[in-house]
Amino acid sequence: MLFDHLSSAPVFVADHIGAVSVAAGVTLLAVTMLAFARPRAALHPMPDLPVLSPFATVVFDGTRIGSANDAAMALSLMPQMDVVECVAVFDLEEPEPLFSALQRLVTDGVAFSVESASRAGHVMRFDGNLSGLRAVLSVRDVTARVRREEALARRIADDSRASRALSEAVEAVPVLAWRMDEKGTQTWTNTAERADRLSLIADLQTALKEKAITPGDPPTRITLTQHPSHEPTWYEVTAHPDRGDGALFVARSMNDVMRAEQALSRFLETLTETFAHLPIGLAIFDADRTLGLFNPALSDHIGLEPAWLAGRPTLRAFLDQLRERRIIPEQTDFKGWREQFTSMERAAEEERYCEIWHLPNGQALRVTGRPHPQGALAFLFEDITTAIGLEQKYSGALAMRETALERMPAQIAIFDASGMQVMSTFAEDADAPPMGVHTSAKVWATRFGSAPAWDRMVRFATDGVADRAPRHDNIVTHSGAIARLDLAPLPEGGTMVCLTERNAAPLSLRKSPPAQRAVAPVLKRIADDALALSAGADVTLMIKDIPTGDIQVAQPVQLRAIAANLTLTALARSTAGATLTLDIMVADGVLGLSFTGLIGPVGSDEAPGVSETILNRFVRDVNGMIEMTPAIAGTNGRIRVRLPLTRAEVMARPEPRALND
């Protein structure tokens, strides 16, 4: 009955309480010495402690076990074991606390409760108490509970460290954060120890109330002015819903952002004012192809209302308006125009869109497309009407001067400071490449006759003397006539040579138009000009066989001018690194000049555009024809002109000559 009772609850009984005496002290000392002196093998060690269910209970009779329940006997706790043997059974890592407590229990009746770990890793709880006059020891395995408590303690410690780290991080971030409950009372802040921050939070909270900001609203910018003489400070405050009806507020400084925005605004104002004074029209389209920026010159050049441009039209709508106003070059059909529009946008993105648009009112615009960061496109509209007019005026004046020089009784040649021939009206020089003064002297001496005057001409043109006086000499020609050779200095070291035959026909009797010349030398010079012009370009020029024969041409210089502008146009339209082939054909009194290769539909810089315009004008003047076929999908393109060689319209015009002819 006693053990049944003990197995259901920890009951501690003492049989009697002995009086403390000298004999008891001597007995305790002897037992203690015996415990530490006895070999460990006699103490019945427990290698693997089983789980106790529910308790192992022993009742002491004096200092020895009087009785034990089944659970205690399963642990080798046998009757007649003394205190030392009883403690040794559990093989504790630190047996001294249990031994001392159990000794006081059986001798003095002092109750105890001790937890200790065995060497096998189990944690046991020992409860000692008195029940009546007997000492009772109850043992149970609390390993699982201790492990749970240890794990919980470690988790609490980890959470505490994480909480401290999070708290330190929140306090260190450069933002203000605070929590308000449903009553509007501040319950937490990440800067609780700084009075200036608390005051700032109070100011922000007041501003939020004035703006009626509620949790869930978008971020709100708030401006605070601490002192009238100080600059305002800006904050962006966000209110998040919190537990219950509370709210969590987060505020970050926007001072740097606002200063950057103000600087950007000032920069844009300066940029806009600068663009407003530019003579070139500017239109910038963003990545969505919406007009984002334009200047007044754009409206002046293309005639679109500024109010309509301020509505931020798309690039497609912008070009549609230009087409309706007949500003953009018209295509043969609407589909073709759309394809042209697509190629225009793609070409602008690749930094190769440049065309000259001729307006019905006679105005000429150079349109250039350039890509910008983040996918934007910029189009520049430059009025080059004046430039083209000057070019045409210059070409006309040059042609008039050359014609006037050719109609003079004298033959004239001009040399630069190095002695190279710049221009000549001598018949021997028309089909020859530019010569030096030494070569010219030999050629003229062969035609007119040898004379010391030719050597003096060479010295006059090459001696480098700054102050030269004009001089003249007489030459006796092969026919016995006397010709006058005049030498005159020109600016920058140049020299003009004028040869007048005394029996030359007067101006009114000279032939008009000039005598025709064989076409073969002219074609050879056209090919040489093309090679010279292509020398500085990133293309390779191939020339097919040059035709030969006795066909005559009335104006070789004008044909050379057309060929030169055709070459510049082909070079401008060709792809970098491409190979161009020049084909020269003569048939049925028609000269055909064609360039074949990767020739695109647009030019690449401003010079080719002007050259193309001049080419169109010259070809129209001689009743010629231009054919252009751009390269598509890797196939070669072609640009060709067809010019009449003997038509009356050509022969009747005065023949211009180039400076380097």
VOGU-3710 file (C-alpha; in Angstrom, 3 decimals, decimal comma):
1> mlfdhlssap> 0,000/0,000/0,000  2,859/2,357/0,686  4,513/1,871/-2,754  1,145/2,172/-4,515  0,802/5,495/-2,867  4,364/6,486/-3,714  3,958/5,549/-7,368  1,174/8,065/-7,898  2,752/11,098/-6,206  6,128/12,128/-4,751
11> vfvadhigav> 5,728/11,253/-1,050  8,600/11,616/1,348  8,558/9,724/4,693  11,021/9,533/7,632  10,914/6,682/10,096  12,489/8,714/12,764  14,641/11,725/13,295  17,779/10,783/15,219  19,350/13,224/17,529  22,529/14,868/16,378
21> svaagvtlla> 25,390/13,350/18,341  29,065/12,699/18,143  28,394/9,142/17,073  26,282/10,329/14,170  29,040/12,693/13,097  31,582/9,917/13,232  29,268/7,641/11,267  28,706/10,343/8,588  32,443/10,893/8,219  33,052/7,169/7,876
31> vtmlafarpr> 30,332/6,757/5,270  31,673/9,683/3,273  35,185/8,330/3,250  33,839/4,912/2,295  31,934/6,394/-0,665  34,982/8,041/-2,151  37,274/5,139/-1,408  35,097/2,313/-2,824  35,867/1,257/-6,383  33,377/2,534/-9,037
41> aalhpmpdlp> 32,604/-0,978/-10,304  30,916/-1,886/-6,975  28,542/1,084/-7,207  26,253/-0,496/-9,797  26,666/2,194/-12,569  23,762/2,807/-14,977  25,156/2,950/-18,577  21,924/4,016/-20,244  19,254/5,429/-17,992  15,730/4,509/-19,136
51> vlspfatvvf> 12,858/6,916/-18,925  11,342/6,672/-15,465  7,619/6,122/-15,466  6,379/7,725/-13,378  8,816/7,688/-10,387  11,468/5,533/-8,873  10,884/5,710/-5,107  12,908/4,340/-2,196  12,267/4,506/1,545  15,263/4,738/3,836
61> dgtrigsand> 15,513/2,902/7,065  18,106/4,990/8,823  20,963/5,527/6,366  20,141/2,475/4,241  17,351/1,733/1,790  14,606/-0,108/3,542  12,324/-0,677/0,553  12,056/0,304/-3,162  9,326/0,136/-5,811  9,690/-1,692/-9,102
71> aamalslmpq> 10,920/1,368/-10,984  13,642/1,905/-8,366  14,705/-1,725/-8,454  14,914/-1,495/-12,261  17,552/1,141/-11,664  19,488/-1,216/-9,337  18,356/0,632/-6,211  18,255/-2,316/-3,840  17,397/-2,553/-0,162  20,298/-2,273/2,262
81> mdvvecvavf> 22,169/0,155/0,008  23,583/3,048/1,949  23,610/6,672/0,826  26,943/6,428/-0,977  25,890/3,360/-2,966  22,555/4,929/-3,752  24,214/8,051/-5,212  26,773/5,995/-7,139  24,031/4,094/-9,003  23,111/7,238/-11,004
91> dleepeplfs> 26,703/7,877/-12,243  26,264/11,645/-12,016  28,710/14,117/-13,453  28,606/16,035/-10,160  27,403/13,646/-7,375  28,356/15,887/-4,454  25,155/18,034/-4,325  22,890/14,954/-4,272  25,075/13,149/-1,764  25,102/16,112/0,629
101> alqrlvtdgv> 21,362/16,712/0,327  20,525/13,020/0,782  22,838/12,750/3,811  21,110/15,716/5,464  17,734/14,151/4,706  18,449/10,804/6,408  20,305/12,316/9,314  18,654/15,651/9,929  15,329/15,332/8,077  16,080/18,297/5,717
111> afsvesasra> 13,950/18,074/2,567  15,539/18,896/-0,827  14,975/18,988/-4,554  18,009/18,565/-6,852  18,409/18,250/-10,636  21,614/16,707/-11,915  22,926/15,242/-15,182  24,348/11,759/-15,532  27,396/10,906/-17,543  25,095/9,198/-20,062
121> ghvmrfdgnl> 23,398/12,538/-20,807  20,158/12,159/-18,838  18,889/14,852/-16,510  17,175/13,572/-13,343  15,217/15,270/-10,635  15,738/14,056/-7,076  13,082/14,998/-4,484  13,752/14,121/-0,840  11,291/14,633/2,015  9,948/13,085/5,171
131> sglravlsvr> 6,796/11,072/5,374  6,056/10,401/8,938  9,304/9,178/10,478  10,901/7,835/7,317  12,999/9,502/4,619  11,722/8,984/1,086  13,668/9,661/-2,149  11,777/10,019/-5,406  13,615/10,041/-8,746  12,273/10,931/-12,192
141> dvtarvrree> 13,785/11,595/-15,685  13,289/15,245/-16,703  15,632/15,185/-19,705  12,918/16,046/-22,213  11,663/18,973/-20,168  15,165/20,309/-19,605  15,961/20,013/-23,291  12,784/21,892/-24,155  13,609/24,552/-21,595  17,153/24,846/-22,955
151> alarriadds> 15,875/25,117/-26,542  13,333/27,694/-25,446  16,039/29,600/-23,609  18,271/29,564/-26,683  15,386/30,735/-28,832  14,608/33,502/-26,386  18,277/34,526/-26,377  18,415/34,494/-30,188  15,212/36,475/-30,422  16,542/38,909/-27,890
161> rasralseav> 19,759/39,396/-29,872  17,820/39,745/-33,116  15,489/42,208/-31,462  18,404/44,256/-30,195  20,069/44,169/-33,644  16,807/45,157/-35,327  16,269/47,929/-32,833  19,802/49,227/-33,402  19,325/49,028/-37,196  16,004/50,865/-37,057
171> eavpvlawrm> 17,588/53,575/-34,942  20,516/53,846/-37,368  18,525/54,178/-40,615  18,312/57,765/-41,935  14,525/57,899/-41,635  12,061/58,760/-38,933  9,534/56,146/-37,863  6,850/56,342/-35,205  3,646/54,590/-34,290  0,387/56,219/-33,244
181> dekgtqtwtn> -2,499/54,379/-31,602  -6,158/54,856/-32,435  -6,362/57,737/-29,920  -3,557/59,671/-31,652  -1,036/58,962/-28,941  2,550/58,223/-29,927  3,460/54,768/-28,643  6,861/54,163/-30,259  9,611/55,898/-32,206  12,974/54,852/-33,516
191> taeradrlsl> 14,604/57,977/-32,053  13,232/57,957/-28,526  16,480/59,250/-27,008  16,836/62,358/-29,222  14,771/65,350/-28,240  15,323/67,139/-31,599  13,913/64,163/-33,471  10,927/63,956/-31,165  10,230/67,638/-31,838  10,537/67,021/-35,579
201> iadlqtalke> 8,077/64,124/-35,365  5,624/66,374/-33,561  5,907/69,010/-36,337  5,400/66,376/-39,023  2,406/64,941/-37,199  0,850/68,403/-37,027  1,388/68,921/-40,760  -0,157/65,520/-41,491  -3,246/66,435/-39,528  -3,560/69,671/-41,495
211> kaitpgdppt> -3,359/67,737/-44,754  -5,815/65,112/-43,436  -3,473/62,251/-44,369  -4,808/58,809/-43,486  -3,100/55,403/-43,512  -2,914/53,963/-47,005  -2,663/57,346/-48,781  0,179/57,883/-51,284  3,438/59,364/-49,971  3,070/63,040/-49,131
221> ritltqhpsh> 5,749/65,738/-49,295  5,792/68,146/-46,379  7,772/71,367/-46,129  8,894/72,576/-42,702  10,413/75,969/-41,972  12,202/75,945/-38,637  13,115/79,642/-38,824  12,281/82,386/-41,334  15,986/82,936/-42,029  16,652/79,242/-42,594
231> eptwyevtah> 16,059/77,265/-45,744  12,985/75,027/-45,651  13,380/71,304/-45,210  11,403/68,715/-47,153  10,189/65,314/-46,029  8,239/62,558/-47,706  5,888/60,879/-45,221  4,122/57,572/-45,759  1,361/56,321/-43,434  0,856/52,558/-43,146
241> pdrgdgalfv> -2,064/50,875/-41,367  -1,009/49,281/-38,075  -2,583/47,038/-35,456  -6,157/47,967/-34,758  -6,868/51,530/-35,746  -3,297/52,701/-35,265  -0,827/53,769/-37,933  2,903/53,495/-38,595  4,481/56,634/-40,099  7,793/56,710/-41,981
251> arsmndvmra> 9,421/60,017/-43,000  12,566/60,424/-45,104  14,446/63,596/-45,929  13,901/64,933/-49,452  16,333/67,858/-49,245  18,824/66,384/-51,725  16,042/65,320/-54,082  14,401/68,745/-53,989  17,721/70,510/-54,577  18,412/68,195/-57,508
261> eqalsrflet> 14,944/68,840/-58,931  15,403/72,578/-58,563  18,828/72,389/-60,232  17,328/70,310/-63,040  14,493/72,781/-63,422  16,947/75,675/-63,648  19,025/73,718/-66,157  15,972/73,005/-68,287  15,005/76,657/-68,184  18,501/77,644/-69,317
271> ltetfahlpi> 18,442/74,944/-71,985  15,026/76,052/-73,189  16,142/79,675/-73,388  19,226/78,585/-75,323  17,180/76,446/-77,709  14,771/79,335/-78,183  17,542/81,406/-79,782  18,879/78,648/-82,022  18,235/79,143/-85,757  17,983/75,353/-86,161
281> glaifdadrt> 14,610/73,753/-85,450  14,774/71,098/-82,738  12,260/68,325/-82,016  13,035/65,682/-79,354  10,791/62,627/-79,067  10,938/60,413/-75,985  11,111/56,607/-75,934  7,330/56,457/-76,520  7,815/58,643/-79,620  5,980/61,579/-78,053
291> lglfnpalsd> 7,238/65,116/-78,656  8,910/66,162/-75,417  10,829/69,296/-76,395  10,848/71,753/-79,300  12,025/75,292/-79,921  10,419/78,241/-81,754  12,638/77,752/-84,809  10,901/74,429/-85,453  7,563/76,165/-85,880  9,178/78,815/-88,098
301> higlepawla> 10,747/76,251/-90,419  7,897/73,766/-90,823  4,888/76,035/-90,266  3,226/74,011/-87,483  1,434/75,989/-84,781  3,261/76,117/-81,410  -0,044/75,362/-79,638  -0,379/72,113/-81,594  3,244/71,175/-80,870  2,700/71,921/-77,174
311> grptlrafld> 0,045/69,180/-77,161  2,890/66,619/-77,332  1,927/64,849/-80,581  3,400/61,480/-81,462  6,099/61,144/-84,094  3,612/59,549/-86,481  1,125/62,427/-86,032  3,974/64,910/-86,425  5,039/63,394/-89,750  1,426/63,166/-90,907
321> qlrerriipe> 1,103/66,899/-90,394  4,288/67,502/-92,354  2,959/65,329/-95,157  -0,355/67,177/-95,242  1,515/70,473/-95,500  3,671/69,043/-98,321  6,849/69,554/-96,342  8,023/65,962/-96,139  9,002/64,388/-99,490  5,899/62,762/-100,974
331> qtdfkgwreq> 5,948/59,085/-101,888  4,206/57,521/-104,863  1,638/55,891/-102,594  0,590/55,940/-98,968  2,088/52,517/-98,260  5,403/53,605/-99,682  5,324/56,695/-97,525  4,715/54,544/-94,452  7,712/52,413/-95,368  9,730/55,582/-95,789
341> ftsmeraaee> 8,584/56,711/-92,352  9,677/53,385/-90,825  13,074/53,542/-92,469  13,392/57,171/-91,355  12,858/56,294/-87,699  15,184/53,294/-87,890  17,838/55,323/-89,678  17,642/58,033/-87,013  18,165/55,414/-84,314  21,289/54,259/-86,155
351> eryceiwhlp> 22,684/57,821/-86,455  22,528/57,818/-90,249  19,412/59,783/-91,155  20,188/62,974/-93,029  18,145/64,288/-95,958  17,402/67,570/-97,677  13,728/68,409/-98,035  12,773/70,856/-100,788  9,613/72,773/-99,904  7,164/74,067/-102,512
361> ngqalrvtgr> 7,993/77,650/-101,535  11,606/77,159/-102,595  12,917/76,620/-99,086  15,387/73,792/-98,496  15,652/72,053/-95,109  18,391/69,695/-94,015  16,745/67,158/-91,660  19,067/65,177/-89,402  18,022/62,413/-87,000  20,124/61,464/-83,979
371> phpqgalafl> 19,459/58,949/-81,179  19,501/60,028/-77,542  19,796/58,036/-74,278  16,856/55,914/-73,065  15,556/55,484/-76,595  14,765/59,134/-77,380  15,120/60,623/-80,863  16,155/64,154/-81,816  15,432/65,704/-85,206  17,201/68,869/-86,373
381> fedittaigl> 15,623/71,051/-89,079  18,164/73,442/-90,585  17,268/75,992/-93,240  19,990/75,730/-95,890  18,181/77,740/-98,540  20,770/80,503/-98,306  23,663/78,040/-98,461  22,286/76,359/-101,567  21,600/79,731/-103,122  25,161/80,835/-102,438
391> eqkysgalam> 26,471/77,600/-103,890  24,439/78,058/-107,017  25,446/81,700/-107,235  29,076/80,764/-106,771  28,854/78,053/-109,431  27,193/80,475/-111,831  29,769/83,162/-111,171  32,542/80,635/-111,609  31,091/79,444/-114,891  30,687/83,041/-116,058
401> retalermpa> 34,264/83,858/-115,134  35,598/80,804/-116,885  33,561/81,563/-119,986  34,730/85,178/-119,950  38,341/84,083/-119,685  37,927/81,681/-122,573  36,425/84,423/-124,765  39,394/86,720/-124,188  41,975/87,000/-127,018  44,732/85,986/-124,612
411> qiaifdasgm> 45,326/82,538/-123,178  45,660/82,576/-119,404  47,085/80,177/-116,801  47,271/80,638/-113,050  49,821/78,917/-110,747  49,806/78,812/-106,949  52,796/79,568/-104,711  54,146/76,022/-105,126  54,115/76,297/-108,907  51,118/74,012/-109,481
421> qvmstfaeda> 48,619/74,979/-112,140  45,283/76,112/-110,695  43,471/76,908/-113,929  44,255/77,306/-117,584  42,589/78,352/-120,841  45,406/76,975/-122,948  44,033/74,403/-125,366  46,853/71,976/-124,493  45,800/71,927/-120,827  42,085/71,207/-121,252
431> dappmgvhts> 42,322/67,438/-121,249  45,499/67,049/-119,201  45,781/66,677/-115,441  46,973/69,715/-113,457  50,623/70,396/-114,265  53,448/72,204/-112,576  54,989/75,328/-114,024  58,022/73,372/-115,307  55,849/70,945/-117,268  53,693/73,761/-118,563
441> akvwatrfgs> 56,790/75,588/-119,803  57,922/72,511/-121,740  54,467/71,922/-123,271  54,075/75,541/-124,321  57,611/75,706/-125,683  56,836/72,682/-127,857  53,687/74,319/-129,228  54,737/77,951/-129,575  58,485/77,671/-129,870  61,497/77,647/-127,594
451> apawdrmvrf> 62,491/80,931/-125,982  64,328/82,157/-122,864  61,019/83,671/-121,741  59,776/80,242/-120,632  62,721/79,836/-118,209  62,119/83,339/-116,848  58,461/82,377/-116,358  59,491/79,356/-114,259  61,817/81,466/-112,106  59,161/84,162/-111,688
461> atdgvadrap> 56,612/81,621/-110,453  58,917/79,704/-108,099  61,580/82,064/-106,733  59,415/82,931/-103,684  60,198/86,647/-103,779  57,551/88,593/-101,878  57,637/91,820/-103,882  57,641/90,871/-107,542  57,128/93,391/-110,282  55,077/92,464/-113,321
471> rhdnivthsg> 57,087/91,788/-116,455  56,587/90,756/-120,061  58,554/89,062/-122,835  58,098/88,506/-126,563  58,130/85,052/-128,090  58,560/84,190/-131,758  56,251/81,297/-132,580  56,824/78,493/-135,060  54,750/80,386/-137,611  56,974/83,430/-137,263
481> aiarldlapl> 54,361/85,470/-135,400  55,281/87,418/-132,307  53,388/86,603/-129,084  53,472/88,654/-125,878  54,018/86,755/-122,583  52,877/88,748/-119,523  53,743/87,613/-115,954  51,860/89,172/-113,003  52,085/88,379/-109,265  48,916/87,305/-107,457
491> peggtmvclt> 48,063/87,285/-103,745  49,539/84,500/-101,551  52,447/83,895/-103,933  50,404/83,019/-107,013  51,330/83,864/-110,574  49,222/84,694/-113,633  50,608/83,930/-117,081  48,973/85,639/-120,084  49,992/84,771/-123,650  48,644/87,040/-126,420
501> ernaaplslr> 49,315/86,363/-130,081  49,617/89,551/-132,082  47,548/88,125/-134,929  44,822/86,649/-132,666  41,268/87,217/-133,762  39,361/89,952/-131,929  36,821/88,993/-129,295  33,867/89,415/-131,616  35,350/86,953/-134,110  36,166/84,102/-131,673
511> ksppaqrava> 34,210/80,921/-132,031  31,100/80,436/-129,964  30,474/77,897/-128,625  33,965/76,473/-127,937  35,253/73,760/-130,189  34,176/70,223/-129,358  36,681/67,843/-127,827  37,147/64,107/-127,919  35,173/62,355/-125,238  37,802/59,759/-124,239
521> pvlkriadda> 40,162/62,214/-122,428  37,153/63,776/-120,713  36,009/60,378/-119,443  39,547/59,660/-118,233  39,502/62,870/-116,203  36,056/62,011/-114,825  37,436/58,670/-113,591  40,501/60,388/-112,069  38,248/62,897/-110,301  36,134/60,071/-108,864
531> lalsagadvt> 39,220/58,303/-107,511  40,489/61,536/-105,960  37,155/62,288/-104,284  36,853/58,755/-102,868  40,387/58,753/-101,439  39,267/60,169/-98,096  36,039/58,163/-97,812  35,562/54,821/-96,086  34,686/53,051/-99,334  36,497/51,176/-102,090
541> lmikdiptgd> 35,963/52,518/-105,619  36,274/50,231/-108,643  36,178/51,671/-112,200  35,249/49,606/-115,203  36,864/50,068/-118,631  36,648/53,612/-119,953  35,110/53,859/-123,464  37,256/55,101/-126,317  36,443/56,428/-129,777  36,157/59,610/-131,793
551> iqvaqpvqlr> 32,894/60,848/-130,256  32,977/64,580/-129,599  31,610/66,416/-126,572  30,714/70,102/-126,457  31,208/70,918/-122,758  33,637/68,594/-120,964  33,966/70,788/-117,896  30,221/70,783/-117,230  30,194/66,986/-117,595  33,052/66,796/-115,079
561> aiaanltlta> 31,081/68,977/-112,633  28,066/66,681/-112,942  30,260/63,606/-112,478  31,943/65,110/-109,408  28,612/65,865/-107,706  27,352/62,396/-108,663  30,438/60,888/-106,993  29,885/62,900/-103,781  26,219/61,851/-103,698  27,106/58,164/-104,139
571> larstagatl> 29,768/58,374/-101,415  27,321/60,035/-99,011  24,620/57,452/-99,611  26,907/54,392/-99,413  27,443/52,249/-96,328  30,801/52,534/-94,534  33,278/49,959/-95,832  31,256/49,281/-98,988  32,644/48,761/-102,457  31,320/51,028/-105,229
581> tldimvadgv> 31,694/50,384/-108,945  31,759/53,290/-111,429  30,487/52,297/-114,860  30,922/54,757/-117,771  28,960/54,074/-120,940  28,622/56,012/-124,225  25,980/54,982/-126,753  23,844/56,842/-129,285  25,181/60,229/-128,266  24,283/59,656/-124,587
591> lglsftglig> 26,748/59,440/-121,700  25,766/57,140/-118,836  27,481/57,369/-115,430  26,382/54,922/-112,725  27,584/53,900/-109,257  26,599/50,404/-108,036  26,985/49,086/-104,472  25,433/49,316/-101,010  23,844/52,694/-101,677  21,147/53,679/-99,198
601> pvgsdeapgv> 18,233/56,105/-99,473  19,802/58,856/-97,304  22,955/60,864/-96,912  25,273/60,967/-93,871  26,387/64,613/-93,518  25,690/68,086/-94,839  28,112/68,151/-97,809  26,496/65,300/-99,799  23,088/66,909/-99,406  24,266/70,106/-101,079
611> setilnrfvr> 26,078/68,115/-103,756  22,934/66,154/-104,498  20,959/69,363/-104,888  23,540/70,779/-107,300  23,569/67,492/-109,200  19,799/67,677/-109,689  20,088/71,238/-110,970  22,927/70,503/-113,403  21,214/67,406/-114,776  17,990/69,332/-115,349
621> dvngmiemtp> 19,921/72,092/-117,101  21,286/69,677/-119,718  17,987/67,807/-120,085  19,491/64,698/-118,489  17,908/62,096/-116,238  18,681/60,662/-112,763  17,740/57,165/-111,639  18,133/56,051/-108,006  17,552/52,492/-106,731  18,486/52,076/-103,031
631> aiagtngrir> 19,943/48,841/-101,685  17,343/46,578/-100,041  17,992/43,514/-97,852  21,687/43,313/-98,737  21,232/43,738/-102,496  23,202/46,421/-104,312  21,659/49,761/-105,088  22,429/52,053/-107,990  22,472/55,768/-108,788  22,776/56,654/-112,477
641> vrlpltraev> 22,681/59,766/-114,651  22,127/59,869/-118,416  23,464/62,950/-120,231  23,248/63,971/-123,930  26,623/64,638/-125,531  25,693/66,538/-128,713  22,216/68,027/-128,181  21,780/71,637/-129,204  20,570/72,583/-125,727  23,929/71,532/-124,359
651> marpepraln> 26,118/73,074/-127,027  24,392/76,425/-126,869  25,247/76,944/-123,184  28,533/78,578/-122,207  30,877/75,947/-120,867  32,002/76,446/-117,209  35,448/75,354/-116,112  36,549/74,277/-112,640  39,375/75,983/-110,809  41,492/72,855/-110,983
661> d> 40,586/72,091/-114,598
//
